[in-house]
């Protein structure tokens, strides 16, 4: 059974639907990339999945339950996490940001998870008392990633993790995804940087609010029409 199963989903803002008839699955432990240009509807889809935007029609199944009408807090409690492009609260310390990420854990679980992440990411330990806003762009991305890991989610929705990052930090983020995926959550990553296809199981191409392609990275590489139409690649 798929961990996340989206069927016939339409949603948008007020009476305007941005997404139309979306079908998408994520299996446990998978890394799935949602590719698309700016304005394709990627962020809208992630916000709909986490409950920040109501659905107009269709269903969202997560871990065997229909969460279509659940508020965001219940989805997070249930194991779904959302990493936005910003990801952190700039005025709070690194440690406070992490503790917010583990809000629904017991005090003991939160303490243990915090210690584990500080051991794995010593940079965050060194800067634990510093305000998140004092970190570099790449460091804030790492903090945002650690913040969603704090809650021990089953699935992390990531919105444009490459946004604003230098190439070396993009590579570091991809390396971190490999590390944590091997021992923990599945990932649904909304991106326009095809470098994130590295290590990915499944790819969806979103354009103008609709899924135009679904397959493996190899399938995408072999589809000259899709590559030329949506990414300008030959």
DRENDO-1510 file (C-alpha; in Angstrom, 1 decimal, always signed):
<recs>
REC; n; res; u; v; w
REC; 1; UNK; +0.0; +0.0; +0.0 .
REC; 2; UNK; +1.2; +3.5; -0.9 .
REC; 3; UNK; +2.2; +5.7; +2.0 .
REC; 4; UNK; +0.7; +8.7; +0.2 .
REC; 5; UNK; -2.1; +8.2; -2.4 .
REC; 6; UNK; -3.5; +11.3; -4.1 .
REC; 7; UNK; -6.5; +10.7; -6.4 .
REC; 8; UNK; -8.5; +13.0; -8.6 .
REC; 9; UNK; -7.3; +16.0; -6.6 .
REC; 10; UNK; -8.2; +19.5; -7.5 .
REC; 11; UNK; -7.5; +22.6; -5.4 .
REC; 12; UNK; -6.6; +26.2; -5.5 .
REC; 13; UNK; -7.4; +29.6; -4.0 .
REC; 14; UNK; -11.0; +30.7; -3.3 .
REC; 15; UNK; -13.0; +29.7; -6.4 .
REC; 16; UNK; -10.0; +29.4; -8.7 .
REC; 17; UNK; -8.6; +25.9; -9.1 .
REC; 18; UNK; -4.9; +25.8; -9.8 .
REC; 19; UNK; -4.5; +22.0; -9.8 .
REC; 20; UNK; -6.7; +19.7; -11.8 .
REC; 21; UNK; -7.3; +15.9; -11.4 .
REC; 22; UNK; -3.9; +15.1; -9.8 .
REC; 23; UNK; -3.0; +11.5; -9.3 .
REC; 24; UNK; +0.2; +10.8; -7.3 .
REC; 25; UNK; +1.7; +8.0; -5.1 .
REC; 26; UNK; +4.6; +7.8; -2.8 .
REC; 27; UNK; +5.7; +4.4; -1.4 .
REC; 28; UNK; +7.3; +4.0; +2.1 .
REC; 29; UNK; +11.0; +4.9; +1.8 .
REC; 30; UNK; +10.7; +6.4; -1.7 .
REC; 31; UNK; +12.2; +9.6; -3.0 .
REC; 32; UNK; +9.8; +11.1; -5.5 .
REC; 33; UNK; +10.5; +14.4; -7.3 .
REC; 34; UNK; +7.8; +16.7; -8.6 .
REC; 35; UNK; +9.4; +18.7; -11.4 .
REC; 36; UNK; +8.0; +21.8; -12.9 .
REC; 37; UNK; +8.8; +25.4; -13.7 .
REC; 38; UNK; +7.8; +28.4; -11.6 .
REC; 39; UNK; +4.0; +28.8; -11.7 .
REC; 40; UNK; +3.4; +25.1; -12.5 .
REC; 41; UNK; +1.5; +24.5; -9.3 .
REC; 42; UNK; +4.2; +22.7; -7.2 .
REC; 43; UNK; +3.9; +24.8; -4.1 .
REC; 44; UNK; +0.1; +24.8; -4.3 .
REC; 45; UNK; +0.1; +20.9; -4.4 .
REC; 46; UNK; +2.4; +20.7; -1.3 .
REC; 47; UNK; +0.3; +23.2; +0.6 .
REC; 48; UNK; -2.8; +21.2; -0.3 .
REC; 49; UNK; -1.3; +18.0; +0.9 .
REC; 50; UNK; -0.3; +19.5; +4.2 .
REC; 51; UNK; -3.7; +21.1; +4.6 .
REC; 52; UNK; -2.9; +24.8; +4.2 .
REC; 53; UNK; -5.1; +25.0; +1.1 .
REC; 54; UNK; -8.5; +23.1; +1.1 .
REC; 55; UNK; -9.2; +20.6; -1.7 .
REC; 56; UNK; -12.0; +21.3; -4.2 .
REC; 57; UNK; -12.4; +17.6; -5.1 .
REC; 58; UNK; -10.6; +14.3; -4.8 .
REC; 59; UNK; -8.9; +12.5; -1.9 .
REC; 60; UNK; -5.6; +12.4; +0.0 .
REC; 61; UNK; -4.9; +9.0; +1.6 .
REC; 62; UNK; -1.9; +8.9; +4.0 .
REC; 63; UNK; -0.8; +5.8; +6.0 .
REC; 64; UNK; -4.1; +4.1; +5.2 .
REC; 65; UNK; -6.3; +7.0; +6.3 .
REC; 66; UNK; -8.3; +9.6; +4.4 .
REC; 67; UNK; -6.8; +12.9; +5.6 .
REC; 68; UNK; -8.5; +15.1; +3.0 .
REC; 69; UNK; -10.5; +17.0; +5.6 .
REC; 70; UNK; -7.8; +16.9; +8.4 .
REC; 71; UNK; -6.4; +20.2; +9.6 .
REC; 72; UNK; -2.6; +20.7; +9.2 .
REC; 73; UNK; -1.9; +20.0; +12.9 .
REC; 74; UNK; -3.5; +16.5; +12.6 .
REC; 75; UNK; -1.6; +15.7; +9.5 .
REC; 76; UNK; +1.7; +16.7; +11.2 .
REC; 77; UNK; +0.8; +14.6; +14.2 .
REC; 78; UNK; +0.0; +11.7; +11.8 .
REC; 79; UNK; +3.6; +11.8; +10.3 .
REC; 80; UNK; +3.4; +14.3; +7.5 .
REC; 81; UNK; +5.9; +17.2; +7.5 .
REC; 82; UNK; +6.3; +20.2; +5.2 .
REC; 83; UNK; +9.6; +22.1; +4.6 .
REC; 84; UNK; +8.8; +25.4; +2.9 .
REC; 85; UNK; +11.4; +27.5; +1.0 .
REC; 86; UNK; +11.9; +29.5; +4.2 .
REC; 87; UNK; +11.7; +26.6; +6.6 .
REC; 88; UNK; +12.9; +28.4; +9.8 .
REC; 89; UNK; +11.8; +31.2; +12.2 .
REC; 90; UNK; +14.6; +33.8; +11.9 .
REC; 91; UNK; +14.1; +35.4; +15.3 .
REC; 92; UNK; +14.3; +32.2; +17.2 .
REC; 93; UNK; +17.5; +30.3; +18.1 .
REC; 94; UNK; +18.6; +27.2; +16.3 .
REC; 95; UNK; +17.7; +25.1; +19.3 .
REC; 96; UNK; +14.3; +26.7; +19.6 .
REC; 97; UNK; +13.5; +26.0; +15.9 .
REC; 98; UNK; +14.4; +22.4; +16.4 .
REC; 99; UNK; +12.2; +22.1; +19.5 .
REC; 100; UNK; +9.3; +23.5; +17.5 .
REC; 101; UNK; +9.8; +20.8; +14.9 .
REC; 102; UNK; +9.5; +18.2; +17.7 .
REC; 103; UNK; +6.4; +19.9; +19.2 .
REC; 104; UNK; +4.2; +16.7; +19.1 .
REC; 105; UNK; +6.9; +14.4; +20.6 .
REC; 106; UNK; +7.0; +13.6; +24.3 .
REC; 107; UNK; +9.6; +15.6; +26.3 .
REC; 108; UNK; +11.9; +12.6; +26.5 .
REC; 109; UNK; +11.6; +11.8; +22.7 .
REC; 110; UNK; +12.2; +15.5; +21.9 .
REC; 111; UNK; +15.3; +15.5; +24.0 .
REC; 112; UNK; +16.6; +12.3; +22.5 .
REC; 113; UNK; +15.9; +13.5; +18.9 .
REC; 114; UNK; +17.6; +16.8; +19.6 .
REC; 115; UNK; +20.7; +15.1; +20.8 .
REC; 116; UNK; +20.7; +12.7; +17.9 .
REC; 117; UNK; +20.5; +15.6; +15.3 .
REC; 118; UNK; +23.2; +17.6; +17.1 .
REC; 119; UNK; +25.5; +14.5; +16.9 .
REC; 120; UNK; +24.7; +14.1; +13.2 .
REC; 121; UNK; +24.9; +17.8; +12.4 .
REC; 122; UNK; +27.6; +19.3; +14.6 .
REC; 123; UNK; +27.3; +22.7; +12.9 .
REC; 124; UNK; +23.9; +23.1; +14.4 .
REC; 125; UNK; +25.2; +22.2; +17.8 .
REC; 126; UNK; +27.9; +24.8; +17.6 .
REC; 127; UNK; +25.3; +27.4; +16.7 .
REC; 128; UNK; +22.5; +26.1; +18.8 .
REC; 129; UNK; +22.1; +29.4; +20.8 .
REC; 130; UNK; +22.4; +31.7; +17.7 .
REC; 131; UNK; +19.3; +33.2; +16.0 .
REC; 132; UNK; +18.4; +31.3; +12.9 .
REC; 133; UNK; +18.5; +34.6; +11.0 .
REC; 134; UNK; +22.2; +34.9; +11.6 .
REC; 135; UNK; +23.0; +31.7; +9.6 .
REC; 136; UNK; +24.0; +31.6; +6.0 .
REC; 137; UNK; +21.4; +30.6; +3.4 .
REC; 138; UNK; +22.9; +27.1; +3.2 .
REC; 139; UNK; +23.0; +26.7; +7.0 .
REC; 140; UNK; +19.3; +27.8; +7.2 .
REC; 141; UNK; +18.4; +25.1; +4.7 .
REC; 142; UNK; +20.2; +22.5; +6.8 .
REC; 143; UNK; +18.4; +23.8; +9.9 .
REC; 144; UNK; +15.0; +23.7; +8.2 .
REC; 145; UNK; +15.7; +20.1; +7.1 .
REC; 146; UNK; +16.7; +19.2; +10.7 .
REC; 147; UNK; +13.6; +20.9; +12.0 .
REC; 148; UNK; +11.2; +18.7; +10.0 .
REC; 149; UNK; +13.3; +15.6; +10.9 .
REC; 150; UNK; +12.8; +16.5; +14.6 .
REC; 151; UNK; +9.2; +15.3; +14.4 .
REC; 152; UNK; +10.2; +11.8; +13.2 .
REC; 153; UNK; +7.8; +12.1; +10.2 .
REC; 154; UNK; +7.0; +9.2; +7.8 .
REC; 155; UNK; +6.9; +11.6; +4.8 .
REC; 156; UNK; +8.6; +15.0; +4.2 .
REC; 157; UNK; +7.2; +17.4; +1.6 .
REC; 158; UNK; +10.1; +19.6; +0.4 .
REC; 159; UNK; +9.4; +22.8; -1.5 .
REC; 160; UNK; +12.3; +23.9; -3.7 .
REC; 161; UNK; +15.2; +22.8; -1.4 .
REC; 162; UNK; +17.7; +24.2; -4.0 .
REC; 163; UNK; +16.3; +27.7; -4.0 .
REC; 164; UNK; +18.9; +30.3; -3.2 .
REC; 165; UNK; +21.7; +27.7; -2.7 .
REC; 166; UNK; +25.1; +27.7; -4.3 .
REC; 167; UNK; +25.9; +24.5; -6.3 .
REC; 168; UNK; +28.1; +23.1; -3.5 .
REC; 169; UNK; +25.2; +23.4; -1.0 .
REC; 170; UNK; +22.9; +21.8; -3.5 .
REC; 171; UNK; +25.3; +18.8; -3.5 .
REC; 172; UNK; +25.3; +18.8; +0.3 .
REC; 173; UNK; +21.5; +18.8; +0.5 .
REC; 174; UNK; +21.4; +15.9; -2.0 .
REC; 175; UNK; +23.9; +14.0; +0.1 .
REC; 176; UNK; +21.8; +14.6; +3.2 .
REC; 177; UNK; +18.7; +13.2; +1.5 .
REC; 178; UNK; +20.6; +10.0; +0.7 .
REC; 179; UNK; +21.8; +9.7; +4.3 .
REC; 180; UNK; +18.4; +10.2; +6.0 .
REC; 181; UNK; +16.4; +8.3; +3.4 .
REC; 182; UNK; +18.3; +5.1; +4.1 .
REC; 183; UNK; +17.1; +5.1; +7.7 .
REC; 184; UNK; +13.9; +7.1; +7.9 .
REC; 185; UNK; +11.2; +9.0; +6.0 .
REC; 186; UNK; +10.1; +9.1; +2.4 .
REC; 187; UNK; +10.4; +12.3; +0.5 .
REC; 188; UNK; +8.3; +14.2; -2.0 .
REC; 189; UNK; +10.4; +17.0; -3.4 .
REC; 190; UNK; +9.1; +19.8; -5.5 .
REC; 191; UNK; +11.9; +21.1; -7.7 .
REC; 192; UNK; +12.9; +22.6; -11.0 .
REC; 193; UNK; +16.6; +21.6; -10.6 .
REC; 194; UNK; +17.0; +18.2; -12.3 .
REC; 195; UNK; +20.0; +17.5; -10.2 .
REC; 196; UNK; +17.6; +16.2; -7.6 .
REC; 197; UNK; +16.7; +13.3; -9.8 .
REC; 198; UNK; +19.9; +11.7; -8.5 .
REC; 199; UNK; +18.8; +8.8; -6.3 .
REC; 200; UNK; +15.2; +9.4; -7.1 .
REC; 201; UNK; +12.7; +6.5; -7.6 .
REC; 202; UNK; +9.8; +8.2; -9.3 .
REC; 203; UNK; +9.3; +11.5; -11.2 .
REC; 204; UNK; +6.2; +13.5; -11.9 .
REC; 205; UNK; +6.2; +16.5; -14.2 .
REC; 206; UNK; +3.7; +19.2; -13.3 .
REC; 207; UNK; +2.7; +21.8; -15.8 .
REC; 208; UNK; -0.1; +24.3; -15.8 .
REC; 209; UNK; -1.7; +22.5; -12.9 .
REC; 210; UNK; -1.7; +19.0; -14.4 .
REC; 211; UNK; +0.6; +16.0; -14.3 .
REC; 212; UNK; +2.1; +15.6; -17.8 .
REC; 213; UNK; +4.5; +12.8; -17.1 .
REC; 214; UNK; +5.1; +10.0; -14.6 .
REC; 215; UNK; +7.9; +7.5; -14.7 .
REC; 216; UNK; +11.4; +6.8; -13.5 .
REC; 217; UNK; +14.4; +9.1; -14.1 .
REC; 218; UNK; +15.5; +6.8; -16.9 .
REC; 219; UNK; +12.0; +7.0; -18.5 .
REC; 220; UNK; +12.3; +10.8; -18.3 .
REC; 221; UNK; +15.7; +10.7; -19.8 .
REC; 222; UNK; +14.5; +8.6; -22.7 .
REC; 223; UNK; +11.5; +10.9; -23.4 .
REC; 224; UNK; +12.9; +13.6; -25.7 .
REC; 225; UNK; +9.5; +15.3; -26.1 .
REC; 226; UNK; +9.0; +15.9; -22.4 .
REC; 227; UNK; +12.6; +17.0; -21.9 .
REC; 228; UNK; +12.4; +19.5; -24.7 .
REC; 229; UNK; +8.9; +20.7; -23.9 .
REC; 230; UNK; +9.3; +21.3; -20.2 .
REC; 231; UNK; +13.1; +21.7; -19.5 .
REC; 232; UNK; +14.5; +22.8; -22.8 .
REC; 233; UNK; +16.8; +19.8; -22.9 .
REC; 234; UNK; +17.7; +17.8; -26.0 .
</recs>
